[in-house]
Amino acid sequence: MTMAYEDLTPARFKALKPQFAAVDDAVAQSYIDMASVFVDQSWPEKLYEQGWVAYTCHLMTLDGLGTDAESRSQASGRSQYQSIRSGELTLTRFQKAAGDTSYGDWLSQTNCGAYFFQLLRMVKGGPRVAVGAVGGCLSGYAKDWPGPAYGWPGVFGGL
């Protein structure tokens, strides 16, 4: 049985992420549409919906739209503080400069974003190594290297 690539609907999204059940369908659809830019049919069918849901959840959580603790923390601004003390009121706000924030840093601000990042690494990651200017490129996997791998004994014909 194969799963078809189906568009994510607000009803399906809310069934999978009930913390967003109170969000208006039109609002949820706008976030689903934004997230659709980051997940397409080049993803394996088994991970397609998971990626789309995770990215939509990430965006909505960042905007504080859910009823869960993580969304409420984003909505209140508490997530921007590294430490909060009540006794003598010590607030330490942590924020990287925009140029210092990587895509992974941005995604790791929420659990759904961190999950999406792991899915992304599985789907699109892997070695992307161009070796040698003459004679083409190799995949980066050791199994594809001709001859001894780094001259290690017993490794793909080495020494």
C-alpha positions, -999 to 999 in steps of 0.1 A, spaced: 0 0 0 14 34 -10 6 66 6 -3 94 -18 10 129 -15 -20 147 -2 -23 183 7 -24 191 44 -57 205 56 -65 224 87 -87 196 100 -59 170 95 -33 194 111 -55 200 141 -61 163 145 -24 157 147 -16 188 167 -46 194 190 -29 223 208 -39 244 177 -76 232 177 -89 267 187 -71 284 158 -94 295 130 -92 273 99 -83 302 76 -54 312 99 -42 276 101 -45 273 63 -23 304 59 5 287 81 0 255 62 6 274 29 37 291 43 51 257 54 44 241 20 73 260 6 97 239 27 83 205 21 76 192 -14 71 160 -33 108 154 -35 104 141 1 97 104 7 60 98 10 63 85 45 80 117 57 61 142 36 32 148 59 54 147 90 76 174 76 48 196 66 30 192 100 63 199 119 71 230 99 35 244 103 36 236 140 70 254 143 57 286 127 25 286 147 43 279 179 67 308 173 37 330 169 22 317 202 -10 303 186 -12 270 205 -26 262 239 5 242 250 32 255 273 57 260 245 33 282 225 23 302 256 60 307 264 65 321 229 34 343 232 44 358 265 80 364 256 94 341 283 112 320 257 135 349 250 149 349 285 179 327 294 173 331 331 147 346 353 150 350 391 123 364 413 141 372 447 161 401 436 147 402 400 174 390 377 163 388 341 188 378 315 176 381 279 194 360 253 192 369 217 217 362 189 223 388 163 203 380 131 235 374 112 247 349 138 216 327 137 218 297 115 187 279 100 192 251 126 193 277 154 161 292 142 144 258 139 156 246 173 136 274 190 106 249 191 103 212 195 85 209 162 112 229 145 139 207 160 120 176 148 117 191 113 154 198 112 161 161 120 137 151 92 154 175 69 188 161 76 174 126 69 157 136 36 181 162 22 213 156 42 242 134 35 276 139 20 279 165 -6 315 163 -13 332 173 -46 366 158 -47 391 163 -76 389 188 -103 398 163 -130 380 131 -136 347 140 -119 333 140 -84 328 113 -58 298 110 -36 316 114 -3 307 79 9 338 58 17 324 29 -3 326 49 -35 362 59 -32 385 40 -55 415 23 -39 426 26 -3 405 47 20 430 70 37 456 42 35 440 23 65 448 -14 65 419 -36 56 397 -7 47 385 -10 11 418 -24 -1 441 -1 20 477 -12 27 
